[in-house]
Amino acid sequence: MRILLLNDRLYPDFIGGVEKRNHDLALALARRGHEVTLAGFGRGPAGPSEAAPAIAVHSLGPLGRLYSPSGKRSTPQAFRFAWRVFSLDLAAFDVVEASNIPYIHLMPLALRCRLQRRPLVVTWYEFWGQYWSKYLRPSVAPVYRLAEWATAQLGAAVVATSRLTAERLAARRIGAAEVPVVACGIPVPALRAATAEVAAAPGTIVYAGRLIREKRLDLLLDAVAALPPRLAVRLVIFGEGPEREALVGRIAALGLGERVELRGHVPEAAEVWRTVRAAAVAVQPSSREGFGIFPLEAMALGVPVVYADSIDSAVVELVRDGIDGLHVPAQQGALTAALARLLSDGPLRSALGRAAARRAEEYDLERLAGRMEALLRAAAEGRLDRFEVLGVPGP
């Protein structure tokens, strides 16, 4: 098949969950013999490799600004992306797959796909619904909620990356049955091979992701500041975002300057993997998480995950409380207690890490790429009515 994977940004220019998922999925599909094109803002991967000679990159231009000065997703950037959709030669593909975010691009894309008789598969990472009222001013939230509902009706097929999103999406789609779920996969053997010689760094806690308010990194910093000095903790944070300046100020105010390292954007995922493999604990305090690539990568490397409670987070589908990691209330005291417990209890940390590594193998990229391949093939061949709803690993 000739497959187009479309997202507003390309890896590694921007290292986020969706960008990394598209890059890894493209590699896996190319290894299966398909011609895959990645499209989005940025330069994308350096070029075809021996492992995936069929991957091509279509840049829609320079990255641009993802966030507004207020720290919200940039609406002008979303319209810029929608406009650039018109530059794509969709006739060159058998099937088009696009991420649902930032929504508005799906309208011209769906129209062009229909006119050129190319099936469009939309992958949904989150469905916000009423959450828009928390994210935006009450006066504008209904407009965005309506736009999300409208775009949920588009595409020859939709697929969600978590049960949380699938259930919310199915409830909003007109006449829709159950929404298929294909989780994001990670290259488990590659992660382990790249970190095989890494030495442990006791007392290290690690986070990787965007530096935005919803990630609740202020909560993480407060929790780390309250840990007893005897634990000699070091916190490493990977990522960039509009909250960086505020976090630098908070680090200084809490007296954590020598205990926290802000690594920023790194060009290669392997650098993150090596730090995660050496760490004692990985933390995901986010209040909103459509899937959780970073926690899953930590699990694959045998590192237990501590994550904070939220009705808008799908991390609970990945990390089983008391088995692969610890699920805590979104409170400083609870997070501090969980971190202290794992840092102090080596046998517990090891047991959770071993279980986490086994759990992560259920999300191996090659296994889940086969599920996505089946859905894309069904769309390309016009037999979606006979496509079986896919399952994901159970709780």
C-alpha positions as CSV (number, residue, x, y, z in Angstrom):
1,M,0.0,0.0,0.0
2,R,1.0,3.6,-0.5
3,I,0.3,5.2,2.9
4,L,0.3,8.9,4.0
5,L,0.7,9.5,7.7
6,L,-0.2,13.2,8.4
7,N,0.4,15.2,11.6
8,D,1.0,18.8,12.2
9,R,4.6,18.2,13.3
10,L,7.4,15.8,12.4
11,Y,9.8,13.8,14.5
12,P,12.5,14.6,15.5
13,D,12.0,18.3,15.0
14,F,9.3,18.1,17.6
15,I,9.5,15.1,20.1
16,G,6.0,14.4,21.3
17,G,3.9,11.2,21.6
18,V,2.1,11.5,18.3
19,E,5.2,12.5,16.4
20,K,7.2,9.6,17.8
21,R,4.3,7.2,17.2
22,N,4.0,8.2,13.5
23,H,7.7,7.9,13.0
24,D,7.9,4.4,14.6
25,L,4.7,3.3,12.8
26,A,6.1,4.4,9.5
27,L,9.3,2.4,10.0
28,A,7.2,-0.7,11.0
29,L,4.9,-0.4,8.0
30,A,7.8,0.2,5.6
31,R,9.5,-3.0,7.0
32,R,6.2,-4.8,6.0
33,G,6.7,-3.7,2.4
34,H,4.5,-0.6,2.2
35,E,5.5,2.8,0.7
36,V,5.0,5.3,3.6
37,T,5.1,9.1,3.5
38,L,5.3,11.2,6.7
39,A,3.9,14.7,6.2
40,G,3.9,17.7,8.6
41,F,5.8,20.8,9.6
42,G,9.5,20.4,10.1
43,R,12.3,18.6,8.2
44,G,11.5,15.2,9.6
45,P,13.9,12.2,9.7
46,A,17.2,12.7,8.0
47,G,16.2,10.4,5.1
48,P,15.6,6.8,4.1
49,S,17.6,4.2,6.0
50,E,18.6,0.6,5.2
51,A,16.0,-0.5,7.7
52,A,13.2,1.5,6.0
53,P,14.1,2.5,2.4
54,A,10.5,3.2,1.4
55,I,9.9,6.0,3.9
56,A,9.5,9.5,2.4
57,V,9.0,12.9,4.0
58,H,6.8,15.7,2.8
59,S,7.5,18.9,4.7
60,L,4.7,21.4,4.9
61,G,7.2,24.1,5.9
62,P,9.0,25.3,9.1
63,L,7.7,24.2,12.5
64,G,6.1,27.5,13.4
65,R,4.7,28.2,16.9
66,L,2.7,25.4,18.5
67,Y,1.6,27.4,21.5
68,S,0.2,30.9,22.0
69,P,1.6,33.3,24.6
70,S,-1.0,32.1,27.1
71,G,0.3,28.5,26.8
72,K,-2.6,27.2,24.8
73,R,-2.5,25.5,21.4
74,S,-2.1,28.2,18.7
75,T,-5.2,28.7,16.6
76,P,-3.4,30.5,13.8
77,Q,-1.0,27.5,13.6
78,A,-4.0,25.1,13.3
79,F,-5.4,27.2,10.4
80,R,-1.9,27.3,8.8
81,F,-1.9,23.5,9.0
82,A,-5.4,23.2,7.5
83,W,-4.3,25.5,4.6
84,R,-1.2,23.4,3.9
85,V,-3.4,20.3,3.5
86,F,-4.2,21.7,0.0
87,S,-0.6,21.2,-1.1
88,L,-0.8,17.4,-0.6
89,D,-1.1,15.2,-3.7
90,L,-3.6,12.7,-2.2
91,A,-3.9,10.9,-5.5
92,A,-0.5,9.4,-4.9
93,F,-1.7,7.3,-1.9
94,D,-4.0,4.4,-1.4
95,V,-5.0,5.5,2.1
96,V,-4.5,8.6,4.2
97,E,-4.2,8.5,8.0
98,A,-4.3,11.7,10.1
99,S,-4.2,12.6,13.7
100,N,-7.4,14.3,15.1
101,I,-5.4,17.2,16.6
102,P,-5.7,20.2,15.8
103,Y,-9.1,19.3,14.4
104,I,-9.7,22.1,11.8
105,H,-7.4,20.4,9.2
106,L,-9.8,17.4,9.1
107,M,-12.4,19.4,7.2
108,P,-10.4,20.3,4.1
109,L,-8.7,16.9,4.3
110,A,-11.9,14.9,4.4
111,L,-13.3,17.0,1.5
112,R,-10.2,16.4,-0.7
113,C,-10.1,12.7,0.2
114,R,-13.7,12.4,-0.9
115,L,-13.2,14.3,-4.1
116,Q,-10.1,12.2,-5.0
117,R,-11.8,8.9,-3.7
118,R,-9.1,8.2,-1.2
119,P,-10.1,6.7,2.2
120,L,-9.3,8.8,5.2
121,V,-8.6,7.1,8.6
122,V,-8.6,9.5,11.6
123,T,-6.7,8.4,14.7
124,W,-8.0,10.0,17.8
125,Y,-5.6,10.5,20.7
126,E,-8.0,12.4,22.9
127,F,-11.7,13.5,22.9
128,W,-12.1,16.5,25.1
129,G,-15.9,17.2,25.2
130,Q,-16.7,19.1,28.4
131,Y,-13.0,19.5,29.1
132,W,-12.9,22.4,26.7
133,S,-14.7,24.4,29.4
134,K,-11.7,23.9,31.7
135,Y,-9.1,24.6,28.9
136,L,-10.7,27.8,27.4
137,R,-12.8,30.7,28.5
138,P,-16.5,29.9,28.8
139,S,-17.4,32.3,26.0
140,V,-15.3,30.4,23.4
141,A,-15.3,26.8,24.7
142,P,-18.6,25.9,23.1
143,V,-17.2,26.9,19.6
144,Y,-14.3,24.5,20.0
145,R,-16.5,21.8,21.4
146,L,-18.8,22.1,18.4
147,A,-15.7,21.9,16.1
148,E,-14.5,18.7,17.8
149,W,-18.0,17.1,17.5
150,A,-18.2,18.0,13.8
151,T,-14.7,16.6,13.0
152,A,-15.6,13.4,14.9
153,Q,-18.1,12.6,12.1
154,L,-15.4,12.7,9.4
155,G,-13.4,10.0,7.8
156,A,-14.0,6.6,6.2
157,A,-12.9,5.2,9.6
158,V,-11.9,6.4,13.0
159,V,-9.6,4.6,15.5
160,A,-8.7,5.5,19.1
161,T,-5.5,4.8,20.9
162,S,-7.1,4.1,24.3
163,R,-10.4,2.8,25.6
164,L,-11.0,6.1,27.3
165,T,-10.9,8.0,24.0
166,A,-12.8,5.3,22.1
167,E,-15.8,5.4,24.6
168,R,-15.9,9.2,24.5
169,L,-15.7,9.3,20.8
170,A,-18.3,6.6,20.2
171,A,-20.8,8.5,22.4
172,R,-20.5,11.6,20.2
173,R,-20.5,10.0,16.7
174,I,-23.8,10.0,14.9
175,G,-25.0,6.4,14.4
176,A,-21.6,5.0,15.2
177,A,-20.9,1.6,16.7
178,E,-18.0,0.7,18.9
179,V,-14.8,2.6,17.9
180,P,-11.8,0.4,17.2
181,V,-8.8,0.7,19.5
182,V,-5.2,0.4,18.3
183,A,-2.8,1.5,21.0
184,C,0.5,3.2,20.2
185,G,3.3,0.8,20.0
186,I,6.9,1.1,21.1
187,P,10.0,-0.6,19.7
188,V,10.8,-2.7,22.8
189,P,13.9,-4.6,21.4
190,A,15.4,-1.3,20.2
191,L,14.9,0.4,23.5
192,R,16.6,-2.4,25.3
193,A,19.4,-2.7,22.8
194,A,20.1,1.0,23.0
195,T,20.4,0.9,26.8
196,A,22.0,-2.5,27.4
197,E,25.2,-1.0,28.9
198,V,23.7,1.8,30.9
199,A,24.6,1.8,34.6
200,A,22.1,2.5,37.3
201,A,21.8,6.0,38.8
202,P,20.3,5.4,42.3
203,G,18.0,8.2,43.5
204,T,17.2,9.5,40.0
205,I,13.6,10.4,39.0
206,V,12.8,11.1,35.4
207,Y,10.0,12.8,33.4
208,A,9.8,13.3,29.7
209,G,7.1,15.3,27.9
210,R,5.9,18.8,27.0
211,L,6.3,21.5,29.6
212,I,2.7,22.6,29.7
213,R,0.3,23.3,32.6
214,E,-1.6,20.1,32.1
215,K,1.4,18.0,32.8
216,R,1.4,19.3,36.5
217,L,5.1,19.5,36.8
218,D,4.6,22.1,39.6
219,L,3.1,19.2,41.6
220,L,6.1,17.0,40.8
221,L,8.6,19.8,41.9
222,D,6.7,20.3,45.1
223,A,6.7,16.5,45.8
224,V,10.5,16.3,45.2
225,A,11.2,19.3,47.4
226,A,9.4,17.5,50.3
227,L,11.5,14.3,50.0
228,P,13.9,13.7,52.9
229,P,17.5,14.8,52.2
230,R,18.8,11.3,53.0
231,L,17.4,10.0,49.7
232,A,19.8,12.2,47.7
233,V,17.3,12.6,44.9
234,R,18.0,14.0,41.4
235,L,15.2,14.9,39.1
236,V,15.7,14.9,35.3
237,I,13.1,16.6,33.1
238,F,13.1,16.3,29.3
239,G,11.0,18.5,27.1
240,E,10.2,22.0,26.1
241,G,7.1,24.1,26.3
242,P,5.5,27.4,27.4
243,E,5.8,26.5,31.1
244,R,9.6,26.3,31.1
245,E,10.2,29.8,32.5
246,A,7.7,29.3,35.3
247,L,9.3,26.0,36.2
248,V,12.7,27.5,36.3
249,G,11.3,30.1,38.8
250,R,9.7,27.4,40.9
251,I,12.9,25.3,41.0
252,A,14.7,28.3,42.4
253,A,12.0,29.2,44.9
254,L,12.0,25.6,46.2
255,G,15.8,25.5,46.5
256,L,16.0,22.7,44.0
257,G,18.7,24.2,41.8
258,E,21.3,21.4,42.4
259,R,18.7,18.6,42.4
260,V,16.8,19.3,39.2
261,E,18.1,19.2,35.6
262,L,16.1,20.6,32.7
263,R,17.4,18.8,29.6
264,G,15.1,20.5,27.2
265,H,14.6,19.2,23.6
266,V,17.0,16.4,22.6
267,P,17.4,15.3,19.0
268,E,17.4,11.5,19.7
269,A,15.0,9.4,21.7
270,A,17.9,7.2,22.7
271,E,19.2,9.9,24.9
272,V,16.0,9.9,26.9
273,W,15.9,6.1,27.0
274,R,19.4,5.9,28.5
275,T,18.5,8.3,31.3
276,V,15.2,6.5,31.9
277,R,17.0,3.1,32.0
278,A,19.4,4.4,34.7
279,A,16.6,6.0,36.8
280,A,14.9,4.5,39.8
281,V,11.5,5.9,39.1
282,A,9.6,7.5,36.2
283,V,6.8,9.9,37.0
284,Q,3.8,11.0,34.9
285,P,1.8,13.6,37.0
286,S,-0.3,14.8,34.0
287,S,-3.9,15.7,34.4
288,R,-4.6,14.9,30.7
289,E,-3.0,12.1,28.8
290,G,-4.5,10.5,25.7
291,F,-2.1,7.5,25.9
292,G,1.4,7.7,27.5
293,I,4.4,6.9,25.3
294,F,6.9,8.0,28.0
295,P,5.4,5.8,30.8
296,L,5.3,2.8,28.4
297,E,8.9,3.3,27.4
298,A,9.9,3.5,31.0
299,M,8.1,0.2,31.7
300,A,9.8,-1.5,28.8
301,L,13.1,-0.6,30.4
302,G,12.1,-2.1,33.7
303,V,11.5,1.2,35.5
304,P,8.3,1.5,37.6
305,V,6.0,4.4,37.0
306,V,4.3,6.7,39.5
307,Y,1.3,8.5,38.0
308,A,-1.3,11.0,39.4
309,D,-5.0,10.4,39.3
310,S,-7.2,12.1,36.6
311,I,-10.4,11.2,34.9
312,D,-8.8,12.6,31.7
313,S,-5.8,10.3,31.6
314,A,-5.5,7.0,29.9
315,V,-2.2,6.1,31.7
316,V,-4.3,4.0,34.0
317,E,-4.9,1.6,31.1
318,L,-1.2,1.0,30.8
319,V,0.2,1.0,34.3
320,R,-1.6,-1.3,36.8
321,D,-1.5,0.1,40.3
322,G,0.6,-2.0,42.6
323,I,1.7,-4.3,39.7
324,D,3.7,-2.1,37.3
325,G,3.8,1.1,39.3
326,L,1.8,3.3,41.7
327,H,-1.4,5.3,41.1
328,V,-1.7,8.2,43.6
329,P,-4.0,11.1,44.2
330,A,-3.0,14.4,42.6
331,Q,-1.7,15.7,45.9
332,Q,1.8,16.7,46.9
333,G,1.8,14.6,50.0
334,A,0.6,11.4,48.2
335,L,3.2,11.9,45.4
336,T,6.0,12.5,47.9
337,A,5.0,9.4,49.8
338,A,4.9,7.2,46.7
339,L,8.3,8.4,45.5
340,A,9.9,8.0,48.9
341,R,8.5,4.5,49.2
342,L,9.9,3.3,45.8
343,L,13.3,5.1,46.4
344,S,13.6,3.4,49.8
345,D,12.3,-0.1,48.9
346,G,14.6,-1.8,46.4
347,P,12.8,-5.2,46.4
348,L,9.5,-3.5,45.7
349,R,11.0,-1.3,43.0
350,S,12.6,-4.4,41.3
351,A,9.3,-6.4,41.5
352,L,7.3,-3.5,39.9
353,G,10.0,-3.0,37.3
354,R,10.0,-6.7,36.2
355,A,6.2,-6.7,35.9
356,A,6.3,-3.4,34.0
357,A,8.8,-4.9,31.5
358,R,6.5,-7.8,30.8
359,R,3.5,-5.6,30.5
360,A,5.3,-3.3,28.0
361,E,5.9,-6.3,25.7
362,E,2.1,-6.4,25.0
363,Y,2.5,-3.0,23.4
364,D,5.5,-3.9,21.1
365,L,5.5,-1.9,17.9
366,E,5.6,-4.8,15.5
367,R,2.5,-6.4,17.1
368,L,0.5,-3.2,17.1
369,A,1.7,-2.2,13.7
370,G,0.0,-5.3,12.3
371,R,-3.3,-4.2,13.8
372,M,-2.9,-0.7,12.2
373,E,-1.9,-2.3,8.9
374,A,-5.1,-4.4,8.9
375,L,-7.3,-1.3,9.5
376,L,-5.5,0.7,6.8
377,R,-5.8,-2.2,4.3
378,A,-9.5,-2.6,5.1
379,A,-10.0,1.1,4.4
380,A,-8.0,1.0,1.2
381,E,-9.9,-2.0,-0.1
382,G,-13.3,-0.6,0.9
383,R,-14.3,-3.4,3.3
384,L,-14.5,-1.5,6.6
385,D,-18.0,-2.9,7.2
386,R,-16.4,-6.3,7.7
387,F,-13.5,-5.1,9.9
388,E,-13.4,-6.5,13.3
389,V,-13.2,-4.1,16.3
390,L,-9.7,-4.5,17.7
391,G,-8.8,-5.2,21.3
392,V,-6.0,-3.9,23.5
393,P,-4.2,-5.5,26.4
394,G,-6.6,-5.9,29.4
395,P,-6.3,-4.4,32.9
